[in-house]
Amino acid sequence: LKVKNDEDNRTEVVDAHRCETVNSDLTQVHLVDDLTKLPDLHRPALLHALNSRYDKDKIYTYTGLILLAVNPFKEMNLYGKKQMTPYMNSQLGDILPPHAYATAHRAFLSMLEKDGRNQSILVSGESGAGKTVTTKIVMDYLT
């Protein structure tokens, strides 16, 4: 396998079995709202992206249609009528930041589009992870 070093343009021949794939730009992973859009889908890349987003106070991240929430263990100004409004006024397909409000809104719109067909939202996590708080946030949005 020929490998080119970007810093000095030097080319080396290396054994392919000794190489591993590394994301070349890990500095911007906090901008990735959906982990399925990461160039490398392996545990270290996923954890790095979640940690980078957490460091920027972005506690919500999508994995496809699944919303992941990392408990911030601090008060954050993420909830209330002002923060709800963009989600309430959105349509399916609108691109808004990941949030519990987005998940609740998607379930509500899906119910309307499917002639009142019931929808469900599963809130899962370990003890102390914030399941009760998240459920209250979703219920607040839906009422």
N, C-alpha and C positions, 0 to 999 in steps of 0.2 A: 504494500500500500504506500503510495506517495503522499506525503503530508507537507503542506507549505506553511511556513511560519509567517504570519501576517506582519510581525514586527520587523523582521529583517529580510523577508522574501526568500529565505533559505529553504530549499526542498530537501527532505530526508526520506529514505525508504525505511518503513517500520513494519513489524509483524502485525498483521491485522487483528490477531487474537489478543494482543496487548493493548488495544485501543478501546475506548468507550466514547459514546456520544455525549457531548456536553453542549448545552445551550450557549451560543456565542454571546448573547446579550442578556444577562441576568439582571441588569440594572433597571430594566423597565417592567419586570414581572408584576409589580404592584398595580400596573395599569390594566392588566388582564382581568376582566370581570368574570370570565368563564374559563375555568381550568381546562376545558376540552380544547381551548384554542392555544394552549401552550405547545411549543414545538417539540418538547420532550415530555411524555407522559409516564413518569416513573415516580416512585415515592419521594426521593429527594427533591425533585423539581416541584411537585405538588406542595410539599411542606414548605419549601423555600418561598413559593408564591404566596401561600397563606400567611406565612410569617412576615413577608415584606408588606402585604396588604394590612396586616394587623398593626405593624409599626407605623403605618400611615393612617391609623384609625379607620380603616375600611374593614369592618368586621363581617360584612356579608360578601359572599362569593358564590357564583353559580358553578355547578358541574352539570352542564346540560340544563335540564329543567329543574334539577335539584338545587335547593338553596342551602349553602353551608353557612353557619353562623358561629363565630368564635367569640366566646364570652369576654367582653372587654374588662370586666371586674372594675369598672369605674362608670360614673355617670357620663352619658354622652347625649348631645342634643340631636337625636335621630328620630324622635317621635313627637307627634302632635299634628294638629290640623295643617300647619304650614308645610310640614314635611309630607303629609298625605296628599295634598292637592295635586302635585304633578302626576301621581299614580292614579288618582281618581279621574283625572282628565285624559288619561292615556287610552290608547286602543291596543289590541293585540298586535304585536309587531313593532310597537314603539320601543325605542332603546332608552331605557332608564337604568340608573345604577341598581345593582342587586340590593334587595331589601325585603323584609317580611311583608311590607305593604304590596310589593310587586307580586309576590306569591299569592296573597289574598285576592288581589285584583284579577290575576289570571284565572283563579278558580271561579270568581264571580262572573267574569266575562264568558268563560267556558259554559257555565250553567245557563246563562242567557242565550248563548248560541245553540245550545243543545236542547232547546225547548224545556227548560226547567229541570233537566236531568241533574241529579245530585252529584256534587263534587266533594272530594275530601282532601284534607291537608294533614299529612303525617308529620308530627313534631317528635323527633327522636333524639336521644342523647344520654349521656351518663348523668348520674346524680350530681346536682349542682351546676349543670351545664346551661341552665336557663330555659328549660322547656316550658315551665309555667309562665314565665315572663313573655316568652315568644307567643304562646297561645293567647295570652291577654292582649298582646299587640295585634295579632291577627283578628281576634274577636272585636277589638276596638275599631279596627278598620272596617269590618263587615257590618257593624251596627250604626 
